[in-house]
Amino acid sequence: MIERIDTGTRSSKIVKYNGVAYLTGQVAEGDTIQAQVRACLENVDALLKRAGSSREEMLRVTIWLADMQDFDGLNEIWNAWVPVGHAPARACGEAKLARPELKVEFIVDSAYL
């Protein structure tokens, strides 16, 4: 059975199926890449909790940067946030994001119990 949480016209915040929680893409405001990454990861934490999951259960994270020049700033925050020994599979690429002020977007798939 598919469970959809906070379903709107365009998307659901969380879709759960067969032991995997799929989180909607997370973006945030902020003047620096570090500020946006911190805010996005706070949102991810909240959604993981709502899904019955946690950082330790993340399976895969896709990260889109508006500019690959921000890669080091992203990793500065990311490396401190990911639990040691529980790093998910990860991909990071450059993409034009929905609004010009956005620097990063996170897409997370996580197991849930």
CYANA upper distance limits for C-alpha pairs under 8 A (distance plus 0.5 A):
  1 MET  CA     17 TYR  CA      6.97
  1 MET  CA     18 ASN  CA      8.09
  2 ILE  CA     15 VAL  CA      7.54
  2 ILE  CA     16 LYS  CA      6.36
  2 ILE  CA     17 TYR  CA      5.48
  2 ILE  CA     18 ASN  CA      8.37
  3 GLU  CA     15 VAL  CA      6.25
  3 GLU  CA     16 LYS  CA      5.56
  3 GLU  CA     17 TYR  CA      7.08
  4 ARG  CA     12 SER  CA      6.67
  4 ARG  CA     13 LYS  CA      8.26
  4 ARG  CA     14 ILE  CA      6.46
  4 ARG  CA     15 VAL  CA      5.09
  4 ARG  CA     16 LYS  CA      6.93
  5 ILE  CA     12 SER  CA      6.44
  5 ILE  CA     13 LYS  CA      6.42
  5 ILE  CA     14 ILE  CA      5.63
  5 ILE  CA     15 VAL  CA      6.81
  6 ASP  CA     12 SER  CA      5.89
  6 ASP  CA     13 LYS  CA      5.94
  6 ASP  CA     14 ILE  CA      7.57
  7 THR  CA     11 SER  CA      6.40
  7 THR  CA     12 SER  CA      4.46
  7 THR  CA     13 LYS  CA      7.01
  8 GLY  CA     12 SER  CA      6.38
 11 SER  CA     24 THR  CA      7.89
 12 SER  CA     24 THR  CA      7.19
 13 LYS  CA     23 LEU  CA      6.44
 13 LYS  CA     24 THR  CA      5.57
 13 LYS  CA     47 LEU  CA      8.19
 14 ILE  CA     21 ALA  CA      6.99
 14 ILE  CA     22 TYR  CA      6.13
 14 ILE  CA     23 LEU  CA      5.20
 14 ILE  CA     24 THR  CA      6.66
 14 ILE  CA     47 LEU  CA      7.83
 14 ILE  CA     51 ALA  CA      7.54
 15 VAL  CA     21 ALA  CA      6.19
 15 VAL  CA     22 TYR  CA      5.66
 15 VAL  CA     23 LEU  CA      7.17
 16 LYS  CA     20 VAL  CA      6.17
 16 LYS  CA     21 ALA  CA      4.85
 16 LYS  CA     22 TYR  CA      6.74
 16 LYS  CA     51 ALA  CA      8.07
 17 TYR  CA     21 ALA  CA      7.03
 19 GLY  CA    111 ALA  CA      6.05
 19 GLY  CA    112 TYR  CA      6.09
 19 GLY  CA    113 LEU  CA      7.51
 20 VAL  CA    109 ASP  CA      7.16
 20 VAL  CA    110 SER  CA      6.00
 20 VAL  CA    111 ALA  CA      4.95
 20 VAL  CA    112 TYR  CA      6.50
 21 ALA  CA     51 ALA  CA      6.97
 21 ALA  CA     53 SER  CA      8.43
 21 ALA  CA    109 ASP  CA      6.18
 21 ALA  CA    110 SER  CA      5.62
 21 ALA  CA    111 ALA  CA      6.46
 21 ALA  CA    112 TYR  CA      6.98
 22 TYR  CA    108 VAL  CA      6.72
 22 TYR  CA    109 ASP  CA      5.09
 22 TYR  CA    110 SER  CA      7.05
 23 LEU  CA     44 VAL  CA      8.39
 23 LEU  CA     47 LEU  CA      7.62
 23 LEU  CA     48 LEU  CA      8.44
 23 LEU  CA    107 ILE  CA      6.90
 23 LEU  CA    108 VAL  CA      5.89
 23 LEU  CA    109 ASP  CA      6.71
 24 THR  CA    107 ILE  CA      6.85
 24 THR  CA    108 VAL  CA      8.00
 25 GLY  CA    105 GLU  CA      6.67
 25 GLY  CA    106 PHE  CA      5.89
 25 GLY  CA    107 ILE  CA      5.13
 25 GLY  CA    108 VAL  CA      7.92
 26 GLN  CA     40 CYS  CA      6.13
 26 GLN  CA     43 ASN  CA      7.50
 26 GLN  CA     44 VAL  CA      7.62
 26 GLN  CA    105 GLU  CA      5.87
 26 GLN  CA    106 PHE  CA      5.57
 26 GLN  CA    107 ILE  CA      7.06
 27 VAL  CA     36 GLN  CA      7.80
 27 VAL  CA     39 ALA  CA      8.46
 27 VAL  CA     40 CYS  CA      6.11
 27 VAL  CA    102 LEU  CA      7.50
 27 VAL  CA    104 VAL  CA      6.82
 27 VAL  CA    105 GLU  CA      5.41
 27 VAL  CA    106 PHE  CA      7.39
 28 ALA  CA     36 GLN  CA      5.81
 28 ALA  CA     37 VAL  CA      8.14
 28 ALA  CA     39 ALA  CA      6.34
 28 ALA  CA     40 CYS  CA      6.08
 28 ALA  CA    102 LEU  CA      7.60
 28 ALA  CA    104 VAL  CA      8.46
 29 GLU  CA     35 ALA  CA      8.19
 29 GLU  CA     36 GLN  CA      6.22
 29 GLU  CA     39 ALA  CA      8.03
 29 GLU  CA    101 GLU  CA      8.17
 29 GLU  CA    102 LEU  CA      7.43
 30 GLY  CA     35 ALA  CA      5.66
 30 GLY  CA     36 GLN  CA      5.48
 31 ASP  CA     35 ALA  CA      7.11
 31 ASP  CA     36 GLN  CA      7.89
 32 THR  CA     36 GLN  CA      6.87
 33 ILE  CA     37 VAL  CA      6.51
 33 ILE  CA     70 ASP  CA      6.94
 33 ILE  CA     73 GLY  CA      6.59
 33 ILE  CA     74 LEU  CA      6.88
 33 ILE  CA    103 LYS  CA      6.67
 33 ILE  CA    104 VAL  CA      7.82
 34 GLN  CA     38 ARG  CA      6.59
 34 GLN  CA     73 GLY  CA      6.30
 34 GLN  CA     74 LEU  CA      6.70
 34 GLN  CA     76 GLU  CA      8.15
 34 GLN  CA     77 ILE  CA      6.91
 35 ALA  CA     39 ALA  CA      6.75
 36 GLN  CA     40 CYS  CA      6.55
 36 GLN  CA    102 LEU  CA      8.48
 36 GLN  CA    103 LYS  CA      7.61
 36 GLN  CA    104 VAL  CA      7.47
 37 VAL  CA     41 LEU  CA      6.58
 37 VAL  CA     74 LEU  CA      6.89
 37 VAL  CA     77 ILE  CA      7.32
 37 VAL  CA     78 TRP  CA      8.12
 37 VAL  CA    104 VAL  CA      7.44
 38 ARG  CA     42 GLU  CA      6.73
 38 ARG  CA     77 ILE  CA      7.27
 39 ALA  CA     43 ASN  CA      6.89
 40 CYS  CA     44 VAL  CA      6.72
 40 CYS  CA    105 GLU  CA      8.08
 40 CYS  CA    106 PHE  CA      7.66
 41 LEU  CA     45 ASP  CA      6.59
 42 GLU  CA     46 ALA  CA      6.89
 43 ASN  CA     47 LEU  CA      6.74
 44 VAL  CA     48 LEU  CA      6.48
 44 VAL  CA    108 VAL  CA      8.29
 45 ASP  CA     49 LYS  CA      6.73
 45 ASP  CA     54 SER  CA      7.45
 45 ASP  CA     55 ARG  CA      7.68
 46 ALA  CA     50 ARG  CA      6.85
 47 LEU  CA     51 ALA  CA      6.64
 48 LEU  CA     52 GLY  CA      6.81
 48 LEU  CA     53 SER  CA      5.35
 48 LEU  CA     54 SER  CA      5.72
 48 LEU  CA     55 ARG  CA      7.85
 48 LEU  CA    110 SER  CA      8.20
 49 LYS  CA     53 SER  CA      5.90
 49 LYS  CA     54 SER  CA      6.53
 51 ALA  CA    112 TYR  CA      7.29
 52 GLY  CA    112 TYR  CA      5.98
 52 GLY  CA    113 LEU  CA      6.80
 53 SER  CA     57 GLU  CA      6.70
 53 SER  CA     58 MET  CA      8.41
 53 SER  CA    110 SER  CA      7.37
 53 SER  CA    111 ALA  CA      6.95
 53 SER  CA    112 TYR  CA      5.13
 53 SER  CA    113 LEU  CA      7.22
 54 SER  CA     58 MET  CA      7.35
 54 SER  CA    110 SER  CA      8.28
 54 SER  CA    112 TYR  CA      8.36
 55 ARG  CA     82 VAL  CA      7.35
 55 ARG  CA     83 PRO  CA      7.34
 55 ARG  CA     86 HIS  CA      8.11
 56 GLU  CA     83 PRO  CA      7.00
 56 GLU  CA     86 HIS  CA      5.83
 56 GLU  CA     87 ALA  CA      8.26
 57 GLU  CA     86 HIS  CA      7.98
 57 GLU  CA    110 SER  CA      6.07
 57 GLU  CA    111 ALA  CA      5.76
 57 GLU  CA    112 TYR  CA      7.40
 58 MET  CA     86 HIS  CA      8.22
 58 MET  CA     87 ALA  CA      8.12
 58 MET  CA     88 PRO  CA      6.06
 58 MET  CA    108 VAL  CA      7.66
 58 MET  CA    109 ASP  CA      6.63
 58 MET  CA    110 SER  CA      4.52
 58 MET  CA    111 ALA  CA      6.68
 59 LEU  CA     88 PRO  CA      5.41
 59 LEU  CA     89 ALA  CA      6.64
 59 LEU  CA    108 VAL  CA      8.22
 59 LEU  CA    109 ASP  CA      6.15
 59 LEU  CA    110 SER  CA      5.40
 59 LEU  CA    111 ALA  CA      7.07
 60 ARG  CA     88 PRO  CA      5.56
 60 ARG  CA     89 ALA  CA      5.09
 60 ARG  CA     90 ARG  CA      6.14
 60 ARG  CA    108 VAL  CA      6.46
 60 ARG  CA    109 ASP  CA      5.75
 60 ARG  CA    110 SER  CA      7.35
 61 VAL  CA     88 PRO  CA      7.04
 61 VAL  CA     89 ALA  CA      6.83
 61 VAL  CA     90 ARG  CA      5.34
 61 VAL  CA     91 ALA  CA      7.04
 61 VAL  CA    106 PHE  CA      7.31
 61 VAL  CA    107 ILE  CA      6.07
 61 VAL  CA    108 VAL  CA      5.07
 61 VAL  CA    109 ASP  CA      6.93
 62 THR  CA     90 ARG  CA      6.26
 62 THR  CA     91 ALA  CA      5.39
 62 THR  CA     92 CYS  CA      6.41
 62 THR  CA    106 PHE  CA      6.38
 62 THR  CA    107 ILE  CA      5.54
 62 THR  CA    108 VAL  CA      7.06
 63 ILE  CA     90 ARG  CA      8.12
 63 ILE  CA     91 ALA  CA      6.64
 63 ILE  CA     92 CYS  CA      5.09
 63 ILE  CA     93 GLY  CA      7.00
 63 ILE  CA    104 VAL  CA      7.48
 63 ILE  CA    105 GLU  CA      6.20
 63 ILE  CA    106 PHE  CA      5.21
 63 ILE  CA    107 ILE  CA      6.88
 64 TRP  CA     92 CYS  CA      6.25
 64 TRP  CA     93 GLY  CA      5.64
 64 TRP  CA     94 GLU  CA      5.96
 64 TRP  CA     95 ALA  CA      6.34
 64 TRP  CA     97 LEU  CA      8.40
 64 TRP  CA    104 VAL  CA      6.04
 64 TRP  CA    105 GLU  CA      5.63
 64 TRP  CA    106 PHE  CA      7.11
 65 LEU  CA     70 ASP  CA      7.68
 65 LEU  CA     71 PHE  CA      8.10
 65 LEU  CA     92 CYS  CA      7.78
 65 LEU  CA     93 GLY  CA      6.60
 65 LEU  CA     94 GLU  CA      5.24
 65 LEU  CA     95 ALA  CA      6.52
 65 LEU  CA     96 LYS  CA      8.46
 65 LEU  CA     97 LEU  CA      8.41
 65 LEU  CA    103 LYS  CA      6.25
 65 LEU  CA    104 VAL  CA      5.06
 65 LEU  CA    105 GLU  CA      7.19
 66 ALA  CA     94 GLU  CA      6.02
 66 ALA  CA     95 ALA  CA      5.80
 66 ALA  CA     96 LYS  CA      6.02
 66 ALA  CA     97 LEU  CA      6.65
 66 ALA  CA    102 LEU  CA      7.65
 66 ALA  CA    103 LYS  CA      5.50
 66 ALA  CA    104 VAL  CA      6.65
 67 ASP  CA     71 PHE  CA      8.39
 67 ASP  CA     94 GLU  CA      6.45
 67 ASP  CA     95 ALA  CA      8.10
 67 ASP  CA    103 LYS  CA      7.57
 68 MET  CA     93 GLY  CA      7.82
 68 MET  CA     94 GLU  CA      6.41
 70 ASP  CA     74 LEU  CA      6.65
 71 PHE  CA     75 ASN  CA      6.76
 72 ASP  CA     76 GLU  CA      6.62
 73 GLY  CA     77 ILE  CA      7.40
 74 LEU  CA     78 TRP  CA      6.55
 75 ASN  CA     79 ASN  CA      6.02
 76 GLU  CA     80 ALA  CA      7.43
 77 ILE  CA     81 TRP  CA      6.83
 78 TRP  CA     82 VAL  CA      6.70
 82 VAL  CA     86 HIS  CA      7.48
 82 VAL  CA     87 ALA  CA      6.54
 83 PRO  CA     87 ALA  CA      7.15
 97 LEU  CA    102 LEU  CA      6.93
 97 LEU  CA    103 LYS  CA      8.00
 97 LEU  CA    104 VAL  CA      8.15
 97 LEU  CA    105 GLU  CA      8.24
 98 ALA  CA    102 LEU  CA      7.83
